[in-house]
Amino acid sequence: MTTTSEDELPDELDAEPPVRTDAYISADIEADGPIPGRFSMLALGMCIAGEQDAAGTFRPIQPESARFYRELKPISEEFEQEALNAIAETGLDRERLKTEGIDPAQAMTDAAKWVLDLADGRRPVFVGWPMGYDWMFLQWYFHTYSEIGSPFSFGSALDMKTMVYVGTHRVLDELGKEKLPPELVPQRPHTHHALDDAVEQAELFQRLRRWRPPGRDQ
């Protein structure tokens, strides 16, 4: 029997794993309350926003070229009327979704597969505004219902609101979308339809990625 010391291990075992290109995926959810589990995610929209390689080269990608949308069956009887009022004009009706909504297990498995197929070896990175609310629902639903878990790893997310804060250092009361610098404002409207808003956010992310805050030349 022969043994191999650590000094004799092949060099490739010590090598760092290759750095993947990021695939930025804008996602937006509509829900009937503030937290998942007690309340339900009613709709999920996602689209491609762009990619960036390890050298820092960013390439925007047309959001309409890769889109995903599902309306889900509610998982509980609890809801907040204020949340439903905000999405009423989109035609997203909670009562209708009780019978016509897609089962969460099917919807989230489809969503996870879509993200992984789109990434195609790149690292899928969620981008949202603000990140916390949508990310909380997405990850909870992926880990609870998807047959293959979440396509986003533990920290694969970027918050666009934080990106604006870093450039402006404004307090949160002054960081609403309605107070964005003019050069960042997307051309697409915010409709509270999950897919529309995902596409709007993708445009915002592309503008943010090219943005140079005041006083910065590089």
C-alpha positions in Angstrom: 0.0 0.0 0.0 1.4 3.4 -1.0 0.4 6.8 0.4 0.7 10.2 -1.1 1.7 13.2 1.0 0.1 16.6 0.5 3.3 17.8 -1.1 2.8 15.3 -3.8 -0.8 16.1 -4.7 -1.4 17.2 -8.3 -1.2 20.9 -8.9 -4.7 21.1 -10.3 -6.1 20.1 -6.9 -4.8 23.3 -5.4 -6.0 25.5 -8.2 -8.7 28.1 -7.6 -12.0 27.2 -9.3 -12.6 29.3 -12.5 -14.4 32.6 -12.0 -17.8 32.4 -13.7 -19.4 35.2 -15.7 -22.5 36.6 -14.0 -25.9 36.4 -15.6 -28.1 39.1 -14.2 -31.8 38.2 -13.9 -34.3 40.8 -12.9 -37.2 39.4 -10.9 -40.3 40.9 -9.4 -43.0 39.3 -7.3 -46.6 40.3 -6.3 -47.8 39.0 -3.0 -50.9 39.4 -0.7 -48.9 40.3 2.4 -45.5 41.2 3.9 -43.9 37.8 4.6 -44.0 34.4 2.9 -45.6 31.4 4.5 -48.2 33.3 6.4 -49.0 35.1 3.1 -48.8 34.1 -0.5 -46.8 35.0 -3.6 -49.4 35.5 -6.3 -47.2 36.2 -9.4 -43.6 35.9 -10.4 -41.9 37.7 -13.3 -38.3 37.3 -14.4 -36.2 38.4 -17.4 -32.6 38.7 -18.4 -30.8 42.0 -17.7 -27.2 41.4 -18.8 -24.0 39.6 -18.1 -20.5 40.6 -16.8 -17.3 38.7 -17.1 -14.4 38.6 -14.6 -12.6 41.4 -16.4 -15.5 43.7 -15.6 -16.9 43.9 -19.1 -20.7 44.4 -18.8 -23.0 43.5 -21.7 -26.7 44.6 -21.5 -29.1 42.1 -23.0 -32.6 42.9 -24.3 -35.0 42.0 -21.4 -37.7 40.8 -23.8 -35.3 38.2 -25.3 -35.8 35.9 -22.2 -38.8 36.2 -20.0 -40.7 34.1 -17.5 -44.1 34.6 -15.9 -46.3 32.5 -13.6 -49.4 33.2 -11.5 -49.6 31.0 -8.4 -52.3 29.5 -6.3 -52.5 31.1 -2.8 -51.0 28.9 0.0 -53.0 30.3 2.9 -56.2 32.0 3.7 -54.6 35.1 5.1 -54.1 38.3 3.1 -53.8 42.1 3.5 -56.4 44.1 1.6 -53.9 46.9 1.0 -51.6 44.6 -0.8 -54.5 43.4 -3.0 -55.5 47.0 -3.7 -52.1 47.7 -5.1 -52.3 45.0 -7.8 -56.0 45.2 -8.5 -55.6 47.1 -11.8 -53.4 44.4 -13.2 -56.2 41.9 -13.2 -54.4 39.7 -10.6 -57.4 38.4 -8.7 -56.7 36.3 -5.6 -60.1 34.5 -5.7 -59.5 33.6 -9.3 -56.1 32.2 -8.5 -57.5 29.8 -6.0 -58.8 27.8 -8.9 -56.8 29.0 -11.9 -53.4 29.6 -10.3 -50.5 27.2 -10.9 -49.5 24.9 -8.1 -46.5 26.5 -6.3 -44.4 23.2 -6.7 -44.9 23.3 -10.4 -44.4 27.0 -10.8 -41.2 27.1 -8.7 -39.7 24.0 -10.3 -40.4 25.6 -13.7 -38.8 28.9 -12.5 -35.7 27.2 -11.2 -35.2 25.3 -14.4 -35.7 28.4 -16.5 -33.0 30.3 -14.5 -30.5 27.5 -14.8 -31.1 27.0 -18.5 -30.8 30.7 -19.1 -27.6 30.9 -17.1 -26.1 28.0 -19.1 -22.9 27.7 -16.9 -22.9 31.4 -15.9 -23.6 32.3 -12.3 -27.3 33.4 -12.0 -27.6 36.6 -10.0 -30.9 38.1 -8.9 -31.2 41.8 -9.2 -34.2 43.7 -7.8 -35.5 47.0 -6.3 -35.5 46.7 -3.4 -33.9 43.3 -3.0 -35.2 42.3 0.4 -38.9 41.8 -0.2 -38.7 40.0 -3.5 -35.6 38.0 -2.5 -37.3 36.9 0.7 -40.4 35.5 -1.1 -38.4 34.0 -4.0 -35.9 32.1 -1.8 -38.6 30.9 0.6 -40.7 29.6 -2.3 -37.8 28.0 -4.1 -36.6 26.2 -1.0 -40.1 25.2 0.1 -41.6 24.1 -3.2 -39.1 23.7 -6.1 -38.1 20.1 -6.7 -34.5 21.2 -7.4 -34.3 24.0 -4.8 -33.1 27.5 -5.6 -31.1 28.3 -8.7 -29.6 31.3 -6.8 -26.9 30.5 -4.2 -26.9 32.0 -0.7 -25.5 35.4 -1.8 -26.3 35.6 -5.5 -28.2 38.9 -5.3 -27.7 42.6 -5.9 -29.9 45.3 -4.5 -30.2 48.2 -6.9 -31.4 50.6 -4.1 -28.1 50.0 -2.4 -26.2 50.7 -5.7 -27.9 54.1 -5.8 -27.2 54.7 -2.1 -23.5 54.1 -2.7 -23.5 56.7 -5.4 -25.6 59.3 -3.7 -25.4 58.7 0.1 -29.0 59.8 0.5 -31.2 58.7 3.3 -33.8 56.1 2.5 -36.7 58.7 2.4 -34.8 60.2 -0.6 -34.1 56.9 -2.3 -37.5 56.1 -3.8 -37.8 55.4 -7.5 -39.7 58.7 -7.9 -36.5 60.5 -6.8 -34.0 58.8 -9.0 -31.5 60.9 -11.0 -33.1 61.6 -14.4 -30.4 59.6 -16.2 -31.5 56.4 -14.3 -35.2 56.6 -14.8 -36.4 53.7 -17.0 -38.5 54.5 -20.1 -40.9 51.6 -19.2 -43.7 52.3 -16.7 -44.1 50.7 -13.3 -47.4 48.8 -13.6 -47.4 46.4 -10.6 -47.6 43.5 -13.1 -44.7 41.2 -12.1 -43.3 40.7 -15.6 -43.7 44.3 -16.6 -41.9 45.4 -13.5 -39.1 42.9 -14.0 -38.5 44.3 -17.4 -38.6 47.8 -16.0 -36.1 46.8 -13.3 -33.8 45.2 -16.0 -33.6 48.6 -17.8 -32.9 50.3 -14.5 -30.1 47.9 -13.8 -28.5 48.5 -17.2 -28.6 52.2 -16.6 -27.1 51.8 -13.1 -24.3 49.6 -14.4 -23.3 52.4 -16.8 -24.0 55.2 -14.3 -21.2 57.5 -13.1 -22.4 59.2 -9.9 -21.8 63.0 -9.6 -18.1 63.8 -9.0 -16.8 60.5 -10.3 -15.0 60.4 -13.6 -14.4 56.7 -13.6 
